[in-house]
């Protein structure tokens, strides 16, 4: 649905991929402030369940930026009294993690961060299952065998947006690269 490039380039990498002939590669140029470089697609979800699976490689980790987010999933509509609900992978100065982000119009967002082990410049296999058929709804991540489940707010859910790349980055002091391969979406 959308390609956004505020600071960087998207292309193909023929040398580094999980399965040939190529992977999607992006490079976010060093810059102060917020930057984004991603591809996104919004999917209708008539049965209140959607699964994503892909391979992701990013780097470097470390203190040369405030935050970079390799992927984000946003559910629509947002829960009552919220302006947005999303979950994604974040890469802070302290290292990578998962984050459940809930924003509202009346104040600071609610964040639920969980650190994860994810080495920079290594291919990670990512599976994400979003299911609103149970209450509360859940989003379960499996990143190269390490699993974590978030309970989601709200009961309504009719679409989900996947952003891959640098869905968000802030104050990158050095260039940051990402690669994605084998992106699969299943709507059972």
Backbone bond lengths (Angstrom), bond angles and torsions (degrees), N, CA, C in turn:
res aa  C-N    CA-C-N  psi(-1)  N-CA   C-N-CA  omega(-1)  CA-C   N-CA-C  phi
1 X - - - 1.441 - - 1.523 112.35 -
2 X 1.360 117.18 -34.12 1.455 118.96 -174.43 1.524 110.82 -149.75
3 X 1.306 114.61 145.70 1.451 122.88 169.71 1.511 106.08 -125.80
4 X 1.327 117.93 128.18 1.457 121.14 -177.80 1.512 108.96 -125.74
5 X 1.324 116.42 129.63 1.457 121.69 178.67 1.516 109.57 -136.25
6 X 1.327 116.31 102.76 1.461 121.44 177.14 1.521 111.27 -98.24
7 X 1.307 117.43 -22.02 1.457 119.78 -177.47 1.512 109.41 -165.84
8 X 1.329 117.54 82.81 1.451 119.08 178.10 1.503 112.04 150.20
9 X 1.326 114.27 -171.84 1.455 120.65 -176.49 1.518 110.83 -132.78
10 X 1.330 116.08 147.78 1.461 123.77 172.35 1.516 108.26 -111.44
11 X 1.321 116.48 143.34 1.456 120.77 178.27 1.510 110.14 -166.86
12 X 1.326 115.74 -165.06 1.458 120.99 178.95 1.517 109.81 -115.13
13 X 1.329 115.61 146.74 1.456 122.09 177.63 1.519 107.41 -115.22
14 X 1.315 116.78 115.47 1.464 121.57 -179.94 1.517 112.19 -85.72
15 X 1.338 117.75 -15.44 1.465 121.41 -175.07 1.522 113.13 -94.73
16 X 1.330 118.20 -31.25 1.464 120.96 -176.45 1.522 109.54 -121.51
17 X 1.333 115.09 103.76 1.458 120.73 177.91 1.524 108.28 -153.17
18 X 1.329 115.94 159.48 1.463 120.70 177.43 1.522 109.13 -80.83
19 X 1.320 116.20 -45.07 1.458 120.99 175.19 1.526 107.41 -135.94
20 X 1.310 116.04 130.22 1.458 121.92 -174.27 1.509 113.38 -61.64
21 X 1.286 117.30 169.48 1.458 124.68 10.00 1.529 114.17 -92.01
22 X 1.372 119.24 -8.98 1.458 119.33 -175.50 1.522 110.20 -162.88
23 X 1.337 114.97 167.63 1.459 122.20 171.97 1.529 108.13 -122.44
24 X 1.329 115.83 162.88 1.456 121.39 173.04 1.522 107.54 -79.68
25 X 1.332 116.89 129.72 1.463 121.10 -179.62 1.518 109.27 -123.43
26 X 1.322 115.46 140.41 1.454 120.98 174.38 1.506 109.57 -134.88
27 X 1.320 115.15 150.69 1.456 120.59 178.01 1.519 107.94 -134.86
28 X 1.330 115.51 116.91 1.454 121.90 178.56 1.517 107.52 -91.87
29 X 1.320 116.53 121.76 1.458 121.23 -178.93 1.525 110.23 -74.75
30 X 1.324 115.53 145.68 1.458 121.17 176.64 1.527 109.30 -56.30
31 X 1.335 116.34 133.16 1.464 121.03 -179.91 1.526 109.33 -167.27
32 X 1.313 115.86 150.99 1.465 120.52 174.52 1.523 108.71 -79.97
33 X 1.322 115.76 149.93 1.452 120.73 176.47 1.515 113.19 87.66
34 X 1.321 114.98 -170.61 1.462 122.74 -177.45 1.524 110.60 -82.62
35 X 1.316 115.73 137.70 1.460 122.26 176.76 1.526 108.80 -141.50
36 X 1.327 115.02 151.46 1.460 120.89 177.59 1.530 109.13 -138.40
37 X 1.311 115.18 144.57 1.458 122.48 176.08 1.522 106.06 -151.79
38 X 1.336 117.20 100.31 1.456 118.59 -172.55 1.520 111.74 -154.76
39 X 1.332 113.51 166.41 1.459 123.35 165.71 1.518 106.75 -111.76
40 X 1.328 116.91 142.72 1.459 118.95 178.07 1.520 110.10 -138.05
41 X 1.313 114.02 155.21 1.459 121.92 176.96 1.517 107.63 -148.13
42 X 1.334 115.98 132.72 1.455 121.60 175.92 1.520 108.41 -103.27
43 X 1.327 115.67 132.95 1.459 122.56 -176.37 1.525 109.81 -116.38
44 X 1.337 117.29 134.11 1.461 121.22 169.50 1.522 108.02 -71.16
45 X 1.336 115.80 140.68 1.466 120.75 -176.21 1.535 108.44 -128.65
46 X 1.342 117.65 80.42 1.465 119.57 -175.25 1.525 114.26 -67.97
47 X 1.331 118.42 -25.56 1.472 120.59 -177.07 1.519 113.48 -102.87
48 X 1.346 117.00 14.61 1.469 122.95 174.56 1.527 113.10 63.67
49 X 1.354 117.13 23.32 1.464 121.66 178.51 1.527 108.75 -146.26
50 X 1.341 116.37 137.51 1.462 121.35 176.74 1.528 108.13 -149.89
51 X 1.324 115.72 142.34 1.469 121.70 -179.56 1.523 109.29 -123.68
52 X 1.331 115.21 138.76 1.459 122.57 176.63 1.524 108.12 -121.08
53 X 1.325 116.39 146.01 1.458 120.67 175.49 1.523 108.14 -149.37
54 X 1.334 116.18 134.51 1.465 120.32 -179.89 1.518 110.20 -164.71
55 X 1.328 115.03 169.17 1.459 122.11 173.68 1.522 107.52 -109.00
56 X 1.329 115.99 138.66 1.462 122.54 -173.57 1.521 109.18 -135.50
57 X 1.320 115.70 138.70 1.461 121.90 175.36 1.527 106.91 -138.88
58 X 1.336 117.10 129.61 1.456 120.09 -177.86 1.517 109.65 -145.71
59 X 1.302 115.51 163.37 1.460 118.36 176.67 1.515 111.12 170.22
60 X 1.277 115.18 162.93 1.469 127.23 3.84 1.524 112.14 -88.93
61 X 1.352 116.85 165.29 1.459 122.54 166.13 1.519 106.99 -85.12
62 X 1.323 116.14 164.47 1.464 116.95 171.01 1.498 114.99 130.18
63 X 1.303 115.36 -163.28 1.454 122.20 -168.70 1.522 113.55 -95.64
64 X 1.330 118.39 13.43 1.456 120.23 -177.11 1.524 113.54 -90.30
65 X 1.334 117.64 11.74 1.454 123.17 175.07 1.518 107.42 -159.16
66 X 1.344 116.66 160.26 1.456 120.32 177.55 1.522 111.83 -81.13
67 X 1.347 116.32 -39.43 1.465 119.79 -179.26 1.517 109.49 -164.50
68 X 1.308 116.31 141.19 1.462 123.66 167.14 1.524 107.59 -138.81
69 X 1.319 116.78 139.57 1.462 121.77 -176.99 1.528 109.52 -121.70
70 X 1.348 118.87 108.30 1.466 120.78 -178.23 1.529 114.76 -66.57
71 X 1.354 117.78 -31.08 1.467 119.02 176.90 1.517 109.90 -156.28
72 X 1.336 114.41 151.49 1.466 122.55 178.85 1.520 107.58 -140.32
73 X 1.342 116.36 139.99 1.460 122.84 172.43 1.521 107.33 -118.21
74 X 1.327 116.48 125.48 1.466 122.18 179.39 1.516 108.39 -114.67
75 X 1.341 116.58 132.85 1.464 121.26 177.77 1.527 108.95 -100.17
76 X 1.346 114.91 143.30 1.467 121.59 -179.97 1.513 109.97 -128.00
77 X 1.315 119.25 145.03 1.455 126.55 -6.32 1.519 110.65 -73.18
78 X 1.342 117.22 163.17 1.464 118.96 177.51 1.531 110.44 -67.50
79 X 1.324 116.83 159.06 1.464 119.91 178.25 1.534 111.11 -62.57
80 X 1.327 117.50 162.04 1.464 119.96 176.40 1.531 110.92 -55.03
81 X 1.305 116.24 141.42 1.469 124.37 178.42 1.527 113.49 65.60
82 X 1.334 117.70 16.32 1.469 122.29 176.47 1.527 108.73 -124.15
83 X 1.322 116.03 151.62 1.464 119.85 175.85 1.515 111.77 -99.53
84 X 1.338 117.36 -17.91 1.464 120.77 178.39 1.529 109.40 -162.16
85 X 1.325 115.90 148.34 1.466 123.08 170.24 1.522 106.98 -135.64
86 X 1.341 115.87 119.46 1.453 118.04 173.83 1.518 110.35 -143.42
87 X 1.319 114.28 160.20 1.458 122.45 177.08 1.515 106.48 -134.21
88 X 1.313 115.70 139.22 1.455 118.47 -179.98 1.511 112.14 -163.00
89 X 1.311 113.84 -179.19 1.455 120.68 175.47 1.518 107.83 -93.23
90 X 1.317 116.36 133.10 1.458 122.24 178.52 1.518 109.11 -120.01
91 X 1.288 115.60 152.27 1.456 121.47 178.17 1.529 106.37 -130.43
92 X 1.326 115.77 100.61 1.467 122.56 -179.64 1.527 110.08 -96.04
93 X 1.328 115.49 174.96 1.468 120.23 174.33 1.522 110.57 -55.34
94 X 1.332 115.95 -35.65 1.461 121.14 -177.34 1.529 112.71 -78.68
95 X 1.334 117.72 -9.29 1.454 120.78 179.12 1.510 111.88 126.17
96 X 1.341 117.32 179.44 1.458 121.62 -175.34 1.528 112.61 -80.16
97 X 1.335 113.78 158.52 1.455 120.12 177.63 1.515 110.66 -167.08
98 X 1.329 115.10 -179.40 1.458 122.84 172.49 1.523 107.08 -108.68
99 X 1.336 115.95 148.83 1.459 119.70 -178.13 1.520 110.22 -139.87
100 X 1.338 115.84 130.12 1.462 123.28 170.32 1.524 105.51 -100.05
101 X 1.327 116.20 117.94 1.461 122.59 -173.36 1.526 109.34 -116.03
102 X 1.330 116.00 123.12 1.458 122.35 177.29 1.520 108.16 -125.60
103 X 1.314 117.27 121.00 1.465 120.92 179.76 1.525 108.66 -110.99
104 X 1.327 114.59 149.66 1.455 120.04 173.18 1.523 108.85 -133.71
105 X 1.298 115.98 165.80 1.460 120.74 -176.14 1.521 112.42 -78.75
106 X 1.315 118.38 -10.04 1.463 121.57 -171.96 1.510 114.85 -109.99
107 X 1.315 119.89 16.42 1.455 117.85 179.75 1.506 112.99 162.55
108 X 1.320 113.96 -162.80 1.459 121.39 -175.42 1.524 111.08 -67.06
109 X 1.335 116.99 148.90 1.467 119.79 178.10 1.521 111.58 -71.34
110 X 1.316 114.55 157.70 1.459 121.58 173.31 1.519 107.17 -94.38
111 X 1.319 116.78 127.67 1.461 122.16 -179.99 1.521 109.53 -121.05
112 X 1.304 115.85 140.39 1.460 122.05 173.85 1.524 106.17 -130.85
113 X 1.333 116.10 99.94 1.469 122.09 -176.39 1.519 111.31 -102.20
114 X 1.323 115.86 139.81 1.459 122.86 176.68 1.524 107.82 -130.28
115 X 1.353 118.52 118.30 1.472 119.47 177.59 1.528 110.65 -65.83
116 X 1.328 116.18 147.18 1.468 121.33 175.68 1.519 108.80 -134.53
117 X 1.323 114.74 158.67 1.465 120.35 175.29 1.520 107.63 -90.87
118 X 1.328 115.92 113.65 1.463 120.79 178.48 1.516 107.60 -148.81
119 X 1.305 116.25 105.29 1.462 120.47 -178.34 1.522 110.32 -71.88
120 X 1.320 115.31 140.96 1.461 120.64 177.33 1.526 109.72 -67.20
121 X 1.324 114.65 151.11 1.460 122.96 176.14 1.529 113.44 57.28
122 X 1.327 115.92 33.50 1.455 123.60 176.62 1.524 107.56 -128.69
123 X 1.323 117.68 136.00 1.454 119.87 177.46 1.521 110.42 -66.86
124 X 1.333 116.79 129.20 1.460 124.36 175.98 1.522 108.41 -112.83
125 X 1.333 116.68 138.53 1.464 120.27 174.73 1.528 107.32 -97.87
126 X 1.332 116.60 122.36 1.464 122.30 -172.74 1.524 109.94 -117.02
127 X 1.344 115.87 129.38 1.465 122.52 172.21 1.521 107.33 -124.47
128 X 1.333 116.23 134.26 1.460 121.27 -179.89 1.518 108.01 -134.01
129 X 1.330 116.62 125.13 1.459 122.45 178.28 1.522 108.43 -117.20
130 X 1.340 116.74 122.67 1.462 122.92 176.90 1.519 106.75 -109.84
131 X 1.347 116.65 125.89 1.461 120.14 -175.42 1.522 109.88 -141.35
132 X 1.338 116.17 114.33 1.463 121.59 175.77 1.525 111.01 -103.92
133 X 1.340 118.19 15.34 1.462 120.71 176.86 1.515 112.04 -80.15
134 X 1.310 117.43 -10.30 1.454 122.72 173.40 1.523 106.99 -113.46
135 X 1.305 116.50 161.74 1.462 120.02 175.85 1.515 108.85 -124.04
136 X 1.316 120.21 122.08 1.462 122.59 2.83 1.529 111.16 -74.16
137 X 1.320 115.18 160.79 1.460 120.44 172.64 1.515 109.25 -63.89
138 X 1.328 116.95 155.80 1.468 120.24 -177.57 1.522 111.10 -130.63
139 X 1.322 114.76 154.54 1.454 122.93 169.38 1.514 105.88 -129.92
140 X 1.337 116.63 114.72 1.456 122.26 -177.16 1.519 109.54 -109.16
141 X 1.320 115.00 129.31 1.462 122.68 178.16 1.508 109.66 -108.10
142 X 1.312 116.91 140.47 1.455 123.06 167.85 1.522 105.71 -130.20
143 X 1.321 115.73 111.62 1.457 120.95 -178.64 1.515 107.60 -114.78
144 X 1.327 114.61 103.37 1.466 122.36 -178.56 1.521 111.78 49.43
145 X 1.344 116.39 42.67 1.455 121.59 174.98 1.511 115.85 96.18
146 X 1.325 119.53 -11.00 1.472 122.64 177.34 1.523 108.01 -98.24
147 X 1.346 116.69 118.70 1.459 121.56 -174.02 1.523 111.86 -107.65
148 X 1.337 115.23 148.42 1.464 122.15 173.69 1.520 107.97 -151.28
149 X 1.351 116.93 140.07 1.460 122.23 179.20 1.523 109.98 -118.51
150 X 1.331 115.60 133.45 1.464 122.87 172.74 1.515 108.75 -106.15
151 X 1.354 116.15 139.43 1.458 121.12 168.79 1.527 107.16 -86.59
152 X 1.321 115.99 129.18 1.456 121.69 -177.52 1.517 110.55 -94.86
153 X 1.317 116.33 154.25 1.461 121.38 175.64 1.516 109.40 -88.64
154 X 1.339 115.58 155.57 1.455 121.16 174.84 1.504 112.82 87.92
155 X 1.318 114.96 166.03 1.463 121.02 179.09 1.524 111.81 -120.53
156 X 1.327 117.11 -23.84 1.465 120.39 179.90 1.521 109.86 -83.88
157 X 1.324 115.89 142.16 1.457 120.39 -179.31 1.512 107.05 -165.67
158 X 1.334 116.37 111.69 1.456 117.47 179.79 1.522 113.84 -127.30
159 X 1.351 117.39 -6.17 1.460 119.56 175.27 1.519 110.14 -157.08
160 X 1.329 115.05 161.15 1.465 121.54 179.26 1.520 108.43 -142.03
161 X 1.326 115.77 140.95 1.457 121.71 177.79 1.519 109.21 -111.21
162 X 1.326 116.68 131.35 1.459 122.76 174.01 1.523 107.85 -108.27
163 X 1.342 116.24 126.03 1.461 122.29 172.97 1.525 107.48 -115.65
164 X 1.331 116.32 126.30 1.457 120.60 176.35 1.521 109.10 -121.84
165 X 1.312 115.33 145.24 1.468 121.91 -179.58 1.510 109.27 126.31
166 X 1.302 115.59 -127.26 1.460 121.48 169.39 1.515 104.76 -108.77
167 X 1.347 115.29 79.57 1.455 120.35 -177.87 1.523 110.25 -57.95
168 X 1.332 115.86 -28.21 1.463 122.66 174.80 1.513 107.35 -159.14
169 X 1.317 117.03 139.18 1.464 120.84 170.73 1.518 108.21 -145.06
170 X 1.328 115.71 152.41 1.456 120.53 -176.36 1.519 110.04 -142.30
171 X 1.331 115.49 127.63 1.467 124.31 173.23 1.528 113.22 53.92
172 X 1.320 115.82 52.55 1.470 120.01 176.80 1.526 109.54 -74.95
173 X 1.310 116.19 119.53 1.465 121.46 179.15 1.529 111.18 -88.51
174 X 1.327 116.24 -15.71 1.464 122.26 176.70 1.529 107.82 -134.69
175 X 1.323 117.27 164.78 1.462 120.75 175.88 1.528 109.69 -65.72
176 X 1.317 116.80 145.60 1.462 123.17 -179.47 1.514 107.29 -127.72
177 X 1.333 117.67 131.25 1.462 121.93 -177.16 1.520 111.98 -115.92
178 X 1.324 114.70 153.10 1.461 120.85 174.06 1.513 109.45 -142.02
179 X 1.330 114.38 157.43 1.456 122.30 174.86 1.530 108.14 -141.16
180 X 1.343 115.72 143.50 1.458 122.28 175.62 1.510 108.56 -131.90
181 X 1.330 115.98 143.87 1.444 121.91 179.58 1.528 108.64 -146.02
182 X 1.321 116.90 154.44 1.472 123.11 172.08 1.520 113.30 55.83
183 X 1.323 117.70 47.76 1.469 121.32 -179.95 1.529 108.43 -77.64
184 X 1.352 115.64 123.19 1.470 122.37 -179.51 1.524 108.20 -129.62
185 X 1.328 115.89 135.50 1.468 122.39 176.15 1.523 107.52 -122.64
186 X 1.339 116.67 131.74 1.455 121.63 179.75 1.519 108.13 -126.07
187 X 1.332 115.99 126.24 1.465 121.62 176.38 1.529 106.33 -117.12
188 X 1.356 115.90 93.69 1.474 119.18 -174.68 1.540 113.21 -65.77
